[in-house]
Amino acid sequence: MKDRNEQFAGNSKKKAVRLAVGALIAAIAVGPLTAQSSTIAVYGEKLVATTQSKFYCNTKALTPAERARHKQLGDKLTAERRAVVETEKGYEFQFSPKNVSLAELAEWVAAESKCCPFFDFHIDLEETGSLLCLRLTGEEGIKAFIRAEFGMDPAKEK
């Protein structure tokens, strides 16, 4: 009986190792998802491991050309933002329509929604067209994610 149990345990360990190696190979082929506040890598369309955060950026959602354009727009939005206002459920980024067009902001939102679908996006044109606003909101914990993802220092952003 002991020999059968040892043999079964040995086969189970081998099977577990084969499954883990197979999952790792499949994950590498699919590509990574970035997990905020996580100390482990998360791969593929399904989570391979449990993490501390529910916010995941799908880094494969955009083509290389789309990603390059998205980065270009993101850099412009960061450079041109006039103010950041903390709201109850997130943050509002304010721009001058003279420096950032509504079309550019909408293009950035369309791309960002592909890789980060957990955001709620709100675009407003206010003050008779002299203020363009983007509010990012979401589930509990989104504020910390926004601060980390967009490199914000709350003390400097007021």
Contact map, one row per residue, 1 for C-alpha under 8 A:
11111000000000000000000000000000000000000000000000000000000000000000000000000000000000000000000000000000000000000000000000000000000000000000000000000000000000
11111100000000000000000000000000000000000000000000000000000000000000000000000000000000000000000000000000000000000000000000000000000000000000000000000000000000
11111110000000000000000000000000000000000000000000000000000000000000000000000000000000000000000000000000000000000000000000000000000000000000000000000000000000
11111111000000000000000000000000000000000000000000000000000000000000000000000000000000000000000000000000000000000000000000000000000000000000000000000000000000
11111111100000000000000000000000000000000000000000000000000000000000000000000000000000000000000000000000000000000000000000000000000000000000000000000000000000
01111111110000000000000000000000000000000000000000000000000000000000000000000000000000000000000000000000000000000000000000000000000000000000000000000000000000
00111111111000000000000000000000000000000000000000000000000000000000000000000000000000000000000000000000000000000000000000000000000000000000000000000000000000
00011111111100000000000000000000000000000000000000000000000000000000000000000000000000000000000000000000000000000000000000000000000000000000000000000000000000
00001111111110000000000000000000000000000000000000000000000000000000000000000000000000000000000000000000000000000000000000000000000000000000000000000000000000
00000111111111000000000000000000000000000000000000000000000000000000000000000000000000000000000000000000000000000000000000000000000000000000000000000000000000
00000011111111100000000000000000000000000000000000000000000000000000000000000000000000000000000000000000000000000000000000000000000000000000000000000000000000
00000001111111110000000000000000000000000000000000000000000000000000000000000000000000000000000000000000000000000000000000000000000000000000000000000000000000
00000000111111111000000000000000000000000000000000000000000000000000000000000000000000000000000000000000000000000000000000000000000000000000000000000000000000
00000000011111111100000000000000000000000000000000000000000000000000000000000000000000000000000000000000000000000000000000000000000000000000000000000000000000
00000000001111111110000000000000000000000000000000000000000000000000000000000000000000000000000000000000000000000000000000000000000000000000000000000000000000
00000000000111111111000000000000000000000000000000000000000000000000000000000000000000000000000000000000000000000000000000000000000000000000000000000000000000
00000000000011111111100000000000000000000000000000000000000000000000000000000000000000000000000000000000000000000000000000000000000000000000000000000000000000
00000000000001111111110000000000000000000000000000000000000000000000000000000000000000000000000000000000000000000000000000000000000000000000000000000000000000
00000000000000111111111000000000000000000000000000000000000000000000000000000000000000000000000000000000000000000000000000000000000000000000000000000000000000
00000000000000011111111100000000000000000000000000000000000000000000000000000000000000000000000000000000000000000000000000000000000000000000000000000000000000
00000000000000001111111110000000000000000000000000000000000000000000000000000000000000000000000000000000000000000000000000000000000000000000000000000000000000
00000000000000000111111111000000000000000000000000000000000000000000000000000000000000000000000000000000000000000000000000000000000000000000000000000000000000
00000000000000000011111111100000000000000000000100000000000000000000000000000000000000000000000000000000000000000000000000000000000000000000000000000000000000
00000000000000000001111111110000000000000000000000000000000000000000000000000000000000000000000000000000000000000000000000000000000000000000000000000000000000
00000000000000000000111111111000000000000000000000000000000000000000000000000000000000000000000000000000000000000000000000000000000000000000000000000000000000
00000000000000000000011111111100000000000001000000000000000000000000000000000000000000000000000000000000000000000000000000000000000000000000000000000000000000
00000000000000000000001111111111000000000011000000000000000000000000000000000000000000000000000000000000000000000000000000000000000000000000000000000000000000
00000000000000000000000111111111000000000011000000000000000000000000000000000000000000000000000000000000000000000000000000000000000000000000000000000000000000
00000000000000000000000011111110000000000000000000000000000000000000000000000000000000000000000000000000000000000000000000000000000000000000000000000000000000
00000000000000000000000001111111000000000011100000000000000000000000000000000000000000000000000000000000000000000000000000000000000000000000000000000000000000
00000000000000000000000000111111100000000011000000000000001100000000000000000000000000000000000000000000000000000000000000000000000000000000000000000000000000
00000000000000000000000000110111110000001111000000000000011100000000000000000000000000000000000000000000000000000000000000000000000000000000000000000000000000
00000000000000000000000000000011111000001111100000000001111100000000000000000000000000000000000000000000000000000000000000000000000000000000000000000000000000
00000000000000000000000000000001111100001100000000000001111000000000000000000000000000000000000000000000000000000000000000000000000000000000000000000000000000
00000000000000000000000000000000111111001100000000101111100000000000000000000000000000000000000000000000000000000000000000000000000000000000000000000000000000
00000000000000000000000000000000011111000000000000001011000000000000000000000000000000000000000000000000000000000000000000000000000000000000000010000000000000
00000000000000000000000000000000001111100000000000111000000000000000000000000000000000000000000000000000000000000000000000000000000000000000000000000000000000
00000000000000000000000000000000001111111000000000111000000000000000000000000000000000000000000000000000000000000000000000000000000000000000000000000000000000
00000000000000000000000000000000000011111000000000100000000000000000000000000000000000000000000000000000000000000000000000000000000000000000000000000000000000
00000000000000000000000000000000000001111100000010100000000000000000000000000000000000000000000000000000000000000000000000000000000000000000000000000000000000
00000000000000000000000000000001111001111110000000000000000000000000000000000000000000000000000000000000000000000000000000000000000000000000000000000000000000
00000000000000000000000000000001111000011111001110000000000000000000000000000000000000000000000000000000000000000000000000000000000000000000000000000000000000
00000000000000000000000000110111100000001111111100000000000000000000000000000000000000000000000000000000000000000000000000000000000000000000000000000000000000
00000000000000000000000001110111100000000111111100000000000000000000000000000000000000000000000000000000000000000000000000000000000000000000000000000000000000
00000000000000000000000000000100100000000011111000000000000000000000000000000000000000000000000000000000000000000000000000000000000000000000000000000000000000
00000000000000000000000000000000000000000011111100000000000000000000000000000000000000000000000000000000000000000000000000000000000000000000000000000000000000
00000000000000000000000000000000000000000111111111000000000000000000000000000000000000000000000000000000000000000000000000000000000000000000000000000000000000
00000000000000000000001000000000000000000111011111000000000000000000000000000000000000000000000000000000000000000000000000000000000000000000000000000000000000
00000000000000000000000000000000000000010100001111100000000000000000000000000000000000000000000000000000000000000000000000000000000000000000000000000000000000
00000000000000000000000000000000000000000000001111110000000000000000000000000000000000000000000000000000000000000000000000000000000000000000000000000000000000
00000000000000000000000000000000001011110000000011111100000000000000000000000000000000000000000000000000000000000000000000000000000000000000000000000000000000
00000000000000000000000000000000000011000000000001111100000000000000000000000000000000000000000000000000000000000000000000000000000000000000000000000000000000
00000000000000000000000000000000001111000000000000111111000000000000000000000000000000000000000000000000000000000000000000000000000000000000000000000000000000
00000000000000000000000000000000001000000000000000111111000000000000000000000000000000000000000000000000000000000000000000000000000000000000000000000000000000
00000000000000000000000000000000001100000000000000001111100000000000000000000000000000000000000000000000000000000001010000000000000000000000010010000000000000
00000000000000000000000000000000111100000000000000001111110000000000000000000000000000000000000000000000000000000001000000000000000000000000000000000000000000
00000000000000000000000000000000111000000000000000000011111000000000000000000000000000000000000000000000000000000011000000000000000000000000000000000000000000
00000000000000000000000000000001110000000000000000000001111110000000000000000000000000000000000000000000000000000111000000000000000000000000000000000000000000
00000000000000000000000000000011110000000000000000000000111111000000000000000000000000000000000000000000000000000010000000000000000000000000000000000000000000
00000000000000000000000000000011100000000000000000000000011111100000000000000000000000000000000000000000000000000010000000000000000000000000000000000000000000
00000000000000000000000000000000000000000000000000000000011111100000000000000000000000000000000000000000000000000110000000000000000000000000000000000000000000
00000000000000000000000000000000000000000000000000000000001111111110000000000000000000000000000000000000000000100110000000000000000000000000000000000000000000
00000000000000000000000000000000000000000000000000000000000111111110000000000000000000000000000000000000000000000000000000000000000000000000000000000000000000
00000000000000000000000000000000000000000000000000000000000001111111000000000000000000000000000000000000000000000000000000000000000000000000000000000000000000
00000000000000000000000000000000000000000000000000000000000001111111100000000000000000000000000000000000000000000000000000000000000000000000000000000000000000
00000000000000000000000000000000000000000000000000000000000001111111110000000000000000000000000000000000000000100000000000000000000000000000000000000000000000
00000000000000000000000000000000000000000000000000000000000001111111111000000000000000000000000000000000000000000000000000000000000000000000000000000000000000
00000000000000000000000000000000000000000000000000000000000000011111111100000000000000000000000000000000000000000000000000000000000000000000000000000000000000
00000000000000000000000000000000000000000000000000000000000000001111111110000000000000000000000000000000000000000000000000000000000000000000000000000000000000
00000000000000000000000000000000000000000000000000000000000000000111111111000000000000000000000000000000000100110000000000000000000000000000000000000000000000
00000000000000000000000000000000000000000000000000000000000000000011111111100000000000000000000000000000000000000000000000000000000000000000000000000000000000
00000000000000000000000000000000000000000000000000000000000000000001111111110000000000000000000000000000000000000000000000000000000000000000000000000000000000
00000000000000000000000000000000000000000000000000000000000000000000111111111000000000000000000000000001100100000000000000000000000000000000000000000000000000
00000000000000000000000000000000000000000000000000000000000000000000011111111100000000000000000000000000000100000000000000000000000000000000000000000000000000
00000000000000000000000000000000000000000000000000000000000000000000001111111110000000000000000000000000000000000000000000000000000000000000000000000000000000
00000000000000000000000000000000000000000000000000000000000000000000000111111111000000000000000000010000000000000000000000000000000000000000000000000000000000
00000000000000000000000000000000000000000000000000000000000000000000000011111111100000000000001000010000100000000000000000000000000000000000000000000000000000
00000000000000000000000000000000000000000000000000000000000000000000000001111111100000000000000000000000000000000000000000000000000000000000000000000000000000
00000000000000000000000000000000000000000000000000000000000000000000000000111111100000000000000000000000000000000000000000000000000000000000000000000000000000
00000000000000000000000000000000000000000000000000000000000000000000000000011111110000000000001100110000000000000000000000000000000000000000000000000000000000
00000000000000000000000000000000000000000000000000000000000000000000000000001111111100000000111100000000000000000000000000000000000000000000000000000000000000
00000000000000000000000000000000000000000000000000000000000000000000000000000001111100000000111100000000000000000000000000000000000000000000000000000000000000
00000000000000000000000000000000000000000000000000000000000000000000000000000000111110000000111000000000000000000000000000000000000000000000000000000000000011
00000000000000000000000000000000000000000000000000000000000000000000000000000000111111000011110000000000000000000000000000000000000000000000000000000000000011
00000000000000000000000000000000000000000000000000000000000000000000000000000000001111100011110000000000000000000000000000000000000000000000000000000000000011
00000000000000000000000000000000000000000000000000000000000000000000000000000000000111110111000000000000000000000000000000000000000000000000000000000000000000
00000000000000000000000000000000000000000000000000000000000000000000000000000000000011111111000000000000000000000000000000000000000000000000000000000000000000
00000000000000000000000000000000000000000000000000000000000000000000000000000000000001111100000000000000000000000000000000000000000000000000000000000000000000
00000000000000000000000000000000000000000000000000000000000000000000000000000000000000111110000000000000000000000000000000000000000000001111011000000000000000
00000000000000000000000000000000000000000000000000000000000000000000000000000000000001111111000000000000000000000000000000000000000000111100011001000000000000
00000000000000000000000000000000000000000000000000000000000000000000000000000000000111101111100000000000000000000000000000000000000000111000001001000000000000
00000000000000000000000000000000000000000000000000000000000000000000000000000000000111100111110000000000000000000000000000000000000011110000000000000000000000
00000000000000000000000000000000000000000000000000000000000000000000000000000000111110000011111000000000000000000000000000000000000011100000000000000000000000
00000000000000000000000000000000000000000000000000000000000000000000000000000000111110000001111100000000000000000000000000000000001111000000000000000000000000
00000000000000000000000000000000000000000000000000000000000000000000000000001001111000000000111110110000000000000000000000000000001110000000000000000000000000
00000000000000000000000000000000000000000000000000000000000000000000000000000001110000000000011111110000000000000000000000000000011100000000000000000000000000
00000000000000000000000000000000000000000000000000000000000000000000000000000000000000000000001111111100000000000000000000000000111100000000000000000000000000
00000000000000000000000000000000000000000000000000000000000000000000000000000000000000000000000111111000000000000000000000000000000000000000000000000000000000
00000000000000000000000000000000000000000000000000000000000000000000000000000001000000000000001111111000000000000000000000000000000000000000000000000000000000
00000000000000000000000000000000000000000000000000000000000000000000000000011001000000000000001111111101100000000000000000000000000000000000000000000000000000
00000000000000000000000000000000000000000000000000000000000000000000000000000000000000000000000011111111100000000000000000000000000000000000000000000000000000
00000000000000000000000000000000000000000000000000000000000000000000000000000000000000000000000010011111110000000000000000000000000100000000000000000000000000
00000000000000000000000000000000000000000000000000000000000000000000000000000000000000000000000000001111111000000000000000000000000000000000000000000000000000
00000000000000000000000000000000000000000000000000000000000000000000000010000000000000000000000000011111111100000000000000000000000000000000000000000000000000
00000000000000000000000000000000000000000000000000000000000000000000000010001000000000000000000000011111111110000000000000000000000001000000000000000000000000
00000000000000000000000000000000000000000000000000000000000000000000000000000000000000000000000000000111111111000000000000100000000000000000000000000000000000
00000000000000000000000000000000000000000000000000000000000000000000000000000000000000000000000000000011111111100000000000000000000000000000000000000000000000
00000000000000000000000000000000000000000000000000000000000000000000010011000000000000000000000000000001111111110000000000000000000000000000000000000000000000
00000000000000000000000000000000000000000000000000000000000000000000000000000000000000000000000000000000111111111000000010000000000000000000000000000000000000
00000000000000000000000000000000000000000000000000000000000000000000000000000000000000000000000000000000011111111100000000000000000000000000000000000000000000
00000000000000000000000000000000000000000000000000000000000001000100010000000000000000000000000000000000001111111110000000000000000000000000000000000000000000
00000000000000000000000000000000000000000000000000000000000000000000010000000000000000000000000000000000000111111111100000000000000000000000000000000000000000
00000000000000000000000000000000000000000000000000000000000000000000000000000000000000000000000000000000000011111111111000000000000000000000000000000000000000
00000000000000000000000000000000000000000000000000000000010011000000000000000000000000000000000000000000000001111111100000000000000000000000000000000000000000
00000000000000000000000000000000000000000000000000000000111111000000000000000000000000000000000000000000000000111111100000000000000000000000000000000000000000
00000000000000000000000000000000000000000000000000000011110000000000000000000000000000000000000000000000000000011111111000000000000000000000000000000000000000
00000000000000000000000000000000000000000000000000000000000000000000000000000000000000000000000000000000000000011111111100000000000000000000000000000000000000
00000000000000000000000000000000000000000000000000000010000000000000000000000000000000000000000000000000000000001001111100000000000000000110000000000000000000
00000000000000000000000000000000000000000000000000000000000000000000000000000000000000000000000000000000000000001001111110000000000000011100000000000000000000
00000000000000000000000000000000000000000000000000000000000000000000000000000000000000000000000000000000000000000000111111000000000000111100000000000000000000
00000000000000000000000000000000000000000000000000000000000000000000000000000000000000000000000000000000000010000000001111100000000001111000000000000000000000
00000000000000000000000000000000000000000000000000000000000000000000000000000000000000000000000000000000000000000000000111110000000011110000000000000000000000
00000000000000000000000000000000000000000000000000000000000000000000000000000000000000000000000000000000010000000000000011111000000111100000000000000000000000
00000000000000000000000000000000000000000000000000000000000000000000000000000000000000000000000000000000000000000000000001111100000111000000000000000000000000
00000000000000000000000000000000000000000000000000000000000000000000000000000000000000000000000000000000000000000000000000111111111110000000000000000000000000
00000000000000000000000000000000000000000000000000000000000000000000000000000000000000000000000000000000000000000000000000011111111110000000000000000000000000
00000000000000000000000000000000000000000000000000000000000000000000000000000000000000000000000000000000000000000000000000001111111000000000000000000000000000
00000000000000000000000000000000000000000000000000000000000000000000000000000000000000000000000000000000000000000000000000001111111000000000000000000000000000
00000000000000000000000000000000000000000000000000000000000000000000000000000000000000000000000010000000000000000000000000001111111100000000000000000000000000
00000000000000000000000000000000000000000000000000000000000000000000000000000000000000000000000110000000000000000000000000001111111100000000000000000000000000
00000000000000000000000000000000000000000000000000000000000000000000000000000000000000000000011110000000000000000000000000001111111110000000000000000000000000
00000000000000000000000000000000000000000000000000000000000000000000000000000000000000000000011110000100000000000000000000111100111111000000000000000000000000
00000000000000000000000000000000000000000000000000000000000000000000000000000000000000000001111000000000000000000000000001111100001111100000000000000000000000
00000000000000000000000000000000000000000000000000000000000000000000000000000000000000000001110000000000100000000000000011110000000111110000000000000000000000
00000000000000000000000000000000000000000000000000000000000000000000000000000000000000000111100000000000000000000000000111100000000011111000000000000000000000
00000000000000000000000000000000000000000000000000000000000000000000000000000000000000000111000000000000000000000000001111000000000001111100000000000000000000
00000000000000000000000000000000000000000000000000000000000000000000000000000000000000001110000000000000000000000000001110000000000000111110011000000000000000
00000000000000000000000000000000000000000000000000000000000000000000000000000000000000001100000000000000000000000000011100000000000000011111010000000000000000
00000000000000000000000000000000000000000000000000000000000000000000000000000000000000001000000000000000000000000000010000000000000000001111110000000000000000
00000000000000000000000000000000000000000000000000000000000000000000000000000000000000001000000000000000000000000000000000000000000000000111111000000000000000
00000000000000000000000000000000000000000000000000000000000000000000000000000000000000000000000000000000000000000000000000000000000000000011111110000000000000
00000000000000000000000000000000000000000000000000000010000000000000000000000000000000001100000000000000000000000000000000000000000000001111111111000000000000
00000000000000000000000000000000000000000000000000000000000000000000000000000000000000001110000000000000000000000000000000000000000000001001111111100000000000
00000000000000000000000000000000000000000000000000000000000000000000000000000000000000000000000000000000000000000000000000000000000000000000111111110000000000
00000000000000000000000000000000000100000000000000000010000000000000000000000000000000000000000000000000000000000000000000000000000000000000111111111000000000
00000000000000000000000000000000000000000000000000000000000000000000000000000000000000000110000000000000000000000000000000000000000000000000011111111111000000
00000000000000000000000000000000000000000000000000000000000000000000000000000000000000000000000000000000000000000000000000000000000000000000001111111111110000
00000000000000000000000000000000000000000000000000000000000000000000000000000000000000000000000000000000000000000000000000000000000000000000000111111111000000
00000000000000000000000000000000000000000000000000000000000000000000000000000000000000000000000000000000000000000000000000000000000000000000000011111111000000
00000000000000000000000000000000000000000000000000000000000000000000000000000000000000000000000000000000000000000000000000000000000000000000000001111111000000
00000000000000000000000000000000000000000000000000000000000000000000000000000000000000000000000000000000000000000000000000000000000000000000000001111111100000
00000000000000000000000000000000000000000000000000000000000000000000000000000000000000000000000000000000000000000000000000000000000000000000000001111111110110
00000000000000000000000000000000000000000000000000000000000000000000000000000000000000000000000000000000000000000000000000000000000000000000000000100011111110
00000000000000000000000000000000000000000000000000000000000000000000000000000000000000000000000000000000000000000000000000000000000000000000000000100001111111
00000000000000000000000000000000000000000000000000000000000000000000000000000000000000000000000000000000000000000000000000000000000000000000000000000000111111
00000000000000000000000000000000000000000000000000000000000000000000000000000000000000000000000000000000000000000000000000000000000000000000000000000001111111
00000000000000000000000000000000000000000000000000000000000000000000000000000000001110000000000000000000000000000000000000000000000000000000000000000001111111
00000000000000000000000000000000000000000000000000000000000000000000000000000000001110000000000000000000000000000000000000000000000000000000000000000000011111
